[in-house]
Amino acid sequence: MPREEYSITADDEIHATFYLGDRLRNRDFRFQDSDFYSSAERDFRTAVDKKTVHARIAALNSWCKKYLSDADRSKLKVAVRKRRERWRRGDEQKTITISARAHKVLTQISTRDNVTFSKVLEHYLGKALNSARATSKRRSER
């Protein structure tokens, strides 16, 4: 039995709105032409301007069915789930963007030491911070 299509819920509405608005603003969707894109943007603004949450949810779900491919709806579902999780975690964890080279180094060290990226960063950056403090103390004593 096939899975039901993803539908935006009241809990997801704010996350979906931010995700979809961001993707539209950055022109990350692969629509057929610029007229279709303009129509999608106009309809999206109309959907998010609805006064009640239930009206917005219904309008956003209709917008998704009209404008998004199956792949885009799947990406929306994953993005909303991840965003909701990050929001729930709050200060526990942070997301950063690093270079491919930094990622390669982190991967090598974490594999070698059998630890997470966080543990690698905490260990080596903690050492660097303590080393910098010791250096600055020696300079101030002179």
Helices and strands as residue ranges (DSSP letters): H 13-25, H 34-48, H 53-67, H 70-89, H 100-113, H 117-141
